[in-house]
Amino acid sequence: MEYWSTGVLGLKRITPLLNQSRTPIFVALEKLMFACCRSLLSRLFVSILVVPVIGFTIPPGVLAQEQIVVGYDGYAGFQGPIWATKDLGLFDKYGLPGELVLIPGSARGMAALISGSAPFVQGSATAPLSTYLRGGDVVVVAAALNKFPFSVVARKEMRNPSDLIGKKIGILNFGGSNDLAVSMAFKEWNIPRNAATILVSGGAPERLAALMTGAIDATVLSPPETVAASRAGLKILANLSDLNASFPQTLIMVRRSFLANKRETIKRFLRAYSEGIYEFKTNKERAIKVYANRLKQKDLNILEETYSFYGPKFSFPPRVDRGGINNALELVRQGVEVKGEINLGQFLDESVIDELEREGFFKKLSNPRTTK
């Protein structure tokens, strides 16, 4: 109807001008315009009658496609699944054209989600948990990574985690996944958290630079920064993904109201996202091409080491580790006053993943010979 209305208004504006000087040329032009208009209206009328009929035979998603925006929070290797979903054309495959938008900072990501500017946001657990505990309309529907994607990197003379006692450790910010990773590591190493000085030291490049200049003694980094650190002679003290503690580092979040009203959209998104994870885990060559493109990295050794670190850790199917949510909750509760019991069942909703599992979607992806 919008297109009809625009066309009719346009004709009403033009017609008085034609009447001011109705030369043979203008008369011919006027007839031609109205003939085209009648033809267009006829075609639109036929389309309105036909589309409901053919809609019963064309698979869902092939007709009107819905454009979506997906927010993500950085350029580290754990963004791989959402990059692969976009770059391998999987949003389009499932009839849901999507655009990725970098939204640095968890607070901005939550603001974009709650406002509806980005109906899907990929990020770690602490920000959405904090938002949820404050009454925000947010729910987690999937997780691609349930382990800390960090390594503790220290000055070259340090050999063991106990060497961190009395030292300065740089993190991105307090209350985030860096902070929690250090806390969980210290707990497993039986080191009191206050045995070291924890400092906010900027993003990964800034922390690496601070470590190399001696401004800090250790930090937590991810590939490809860990590769650069090793080449510079720094010491990788521990891979925090090897900790017993889990942490939902890469979650997919939506508004619960969006889940209620756009369930089919979320289902198509999770089909695409799940296939992106599967392709990333099982097709090293394609995954490395995604990394090369997104990380703007040409060094094949760095790309392969980055893939080797992350590839096996991604979760397929993309389910959420409940223990990791509890670990994140432990950190978030330090900054948010919570009264009464916390209903994590309202914060997590894997009903769409359950539905895909019952339909055999994940089995079909992992076994292409299965009848689809």
N, C-alpha and C positions, 0 to 999 in steps of 0.2 A: 504493500500500500504506500510506502514512503516514495517509491519510485514513481508511482502513478501521480501522487499528489505533486511531486516536484515538476513532472512533465506538464500537468494541467496549469499550474501556476505560471510556468514559463510561457505557455501559449497565451495566457491572458495578458501578460506583460507585452508580448510582441505584437499581438493583433491590433491594438490601437495605433501603433506606429505604422503598420501596414495601411491602415485606413486613411492615414494622412496623405498618402500619395499612392493611389491604387493604379499604378502603371501596369501594363500587361505583364511586365517582368515580375512585379510584386504579387499580382494576382496568381500567376503560375507558381510562384514560390509558396504562397499561402496554401494553395491546393495540395502541393507536394507535401508540405508539413503536416496537414491534417490527414492525408493519406497514410503517411508514415506512422502517425499517432494511432490511427485506427488499426493498422497492422500490428503495432506493438501491443495495443490493448487486447487484441484478439489472441495474440500468442500468450500473453500473460494469463488471460482467462482460461485458455486451454490448459496451461501449466497448472493452474490452481485446481482444475478438475482432475488432471492426470496424476499429479504428485501423490495424493493420498492413495491412489490405486497401486502405483508402482512401488510405494513405500512398503507394501507388504511383501515384496519379492526381493528388494535390494537389501543386502546385509546392513545392520546398524552401523552408523558412522560413515557410510559412503555418501549419503546425502549431505545435508548441511553440516559442515564441520565447524567445531567450536575452537576459537583461538584462545590459548591460555598463556599466562605468564608464570614462570617458575623462578623464584629467587634462590640464589645460593650465595655462600658467604666467603669465598676465597679461592686461591689458586693452588692449594695443596693437592697432593695426589689422591686424597680421600674423596675429592669431588668427582673422581673417575666415572662412577655410574651415571650421574646426571649428564655429564659431558657426552658419554657414549650414547645415551638415549637420544640426545639431540643430534649428534654428529653422524650416527648410523641410520638416521631417518626413521627411528622407531615411533616417534610421536605421530608422524604422518601415516605410518603403516597402520596404526590403530585409530585413525580418523580423528586425531586430536592435535592439530598443529600447535606446537609450543615454542615459546621464545624464552631463552635463559637470560636472566638479568642479575648481574653481580650487585649484591647488597651487603657491603662491608659492615660488620658490627651486628651482634645478635639483637640489640635493641631496635635497630632499624629494620631488621628482618621481621621481627614480631609486629612492629608498627605497620609494615606493608601487608602482613598477613591479616591482622585484625581489621585494617581499613578496607580490605578486599582488593587492594592494588595488585597483590600477587596471591592468587588463590592457593598456590602450592609454594612451600618454602622448605628448602633442605638446610639442615643445620644440626647442631648438637643438642643435648637434652636439657642443659641448665636453663637456657633462656625460655623455652616454652613451659618448663615446669614452673619457673618463677611467675610467668604470665598466668598460668592456670591457677596457681595458688592465690593469686590476687583477683581471681574472678574472670579472667580473660577467656574468650571463646576460642579455645585452641584444643586440638586433639591430634595425636600421633597415629598415623595409619600404616607406617612401614619403617624399616631400618635397613640400611645397606651395610653399615659397619658397626659392630658391637664391641670393638676393642679400641684401646687407646692407640692412636696412630703415631706415637711419638717414641723417640729415643732420648735418653739422658746423654748429653754431649758435654764433656768437661775438658779442662786444660790437660795437655798431654802427660803431665807427670802424675795425674790422678789415676789410680788403678782399680779401686773398689768403691762400691756405694758408701762405705763407711768414711771414705775420704771427703764426703760432702759435709761432714759435721764441721760447723764453724765457718762454712763458706757462703758466698753470695750466689744465689740461683735466680736467674732471670726467667720471667714468665710473661705471657701476653697481657693478662689482667687477672685480678682477683675475682673469684666466683665463676671462672670459666673452666673449660676442660683441661687447660694447662695446669691450673691450680689444683684441680682434683687429681690429676695424674700424679703430680708430685706428692700429694697427701697420701694417695693409695700406695704409691711406691714406698714411701717412708714407713707406712704401716706394715707392709710385708717385710721390709728390711729391719724392722724393730728399731727404727730411728725416730725419736720424737720430732714432730714438725718444727718445733721452736729451736731445734739444734742447728738449724741453718737460717740464714736471712733470705727471705723470699722478696724479690723486687720486681715491680712492673717495668719491663725493659723494651717494650715495642714489639713490632711484628718480627717474623722469623729472620728476614735479612738484617734488621737492626740488632737482634739478639746475637746472631752469628758474628756480626762485626764487633759487638761489645765483648764477646768471648775471645775473639782473636786479639783484641787490644788489651785484654786483662781487666776491663771494667767490671766484669762478672767472672765467676769461676766455673759456672755450669749453666746449662739451659736445657729446654726440651725442644727438639726439632723433628721435622718429618722429612722424608725424601721429597725433593732432590737436595735440600739443604744439608742433610746428613752426609750425602756423598761429597759435597764440597767441603764439609768439615773434616771428613776423613782424609781427603787429599791435602788439606792444610796441616795435617799432623795432629789434629785434635782427637781425643779419646771418646769412643762410644762406650759408655759405662754399662748401659742396659737398654734393651728394647722393651718398652713398657707394654707392648702388645703381648708379651710373654707373661705378664702378671696374671695371677689368679683372678684379680678383680676385672670385671668387664665394665664397659661404659658405652652408651649409645652415642657415638660420635657423629653419625650421619643418619639423621631421621628425616622422614617426610611428614610435614605438618600441614593441616588444613583447619578451617573453622568447623566446629561441630555443626553449625547451621548449614554450612556448605555441604557437609557429608549427608545431612538429612535431605537436602533439596537437589543435590547434583551427584547422587550415588553412581550413576552410570558413567559420568565424566571421570570420577575417581577410579572406577573400575578400569576404564580404558587407559588412564594414566598408569595404574599399577601393572597392567599388562605390558605396556611399553617399558616402564622402569625395570620390571623384573627381567625382561629380555635383555635390557641394557646391562644389567648385572651379570646375567648368564654369559652373554657374549664377552664381557670384560674378563670374566674368570677363565673362560675356556678358549679364547682366541687371542693369544698373546700378540700376534702380528697386528691385528686390528686395534687392540688396546694400546699398543705402543704408538700407533699412528694418531690415536686420539690424544694421548699425552703429548706427543711432539707438537701437535697443532695448538693445544690449549696452554701448555707450559712454555711454548716458544723455545723449545729445546732441541738442538740438533745433535748433541752428543749421545750416541747410541748406548754407550755404557751407562750413562746416567739414567736414560730412559728405561733400560732393562733392569737396573737396580731398583728404580722406583716401582716398576711393575712387580718385580719379585717380592718387594716388601708388602705391597697392598693387595695384589691380585688374589692370593689365597685367603685373605682375611674377610673379603666381602661375603655377606650372608645371602644365600639363596636356598629357599624362598626368603624374601626380605622381612623376616620376623624380628620383633623387638626382644632383647634379652631383659627379662624382668629384674634380674639381679643388678644389671647395669643401671636401670631406672632407679632402683633403691639407693645405689651409690651416689647418683646425681642428686637424689632427693636429700641425702645426708648433707651434701654441700649447700644446697639451696636453702634448706631450713635455717641455716646460720644467718641468712640475711632477710628472711621473710617470716613474719610472725604468723604461725599457723594455730588455729583453734580447732580442737576436736580431731576426729579421724580424717585421714586423707583418702579419698576414693580414687585410687589410681585407675579403676575401671572406667572412669569418666575421662581420664587423660589418654588412655590407650584404647584403640578400637581396631582390631584386626579382623573384623567381620568380613570385609571385602576380600582380604587375603584368604580367609577361611572358605569363602565362596569360590574363589579361583581354585583353591586346592580341591574342593569337592568336584569341580568341573573337570579336573585332570589337567589344568593349564600348565602347571609346573612340570608334570611328567611329560607332556607333549614337547616342551622346550628341551628337556634333557634327553629325550629319546625321539629324534626327528622321524623315526620310522613308525611311531605311533600314529594311528589313523586320526586325522584332524577333522 
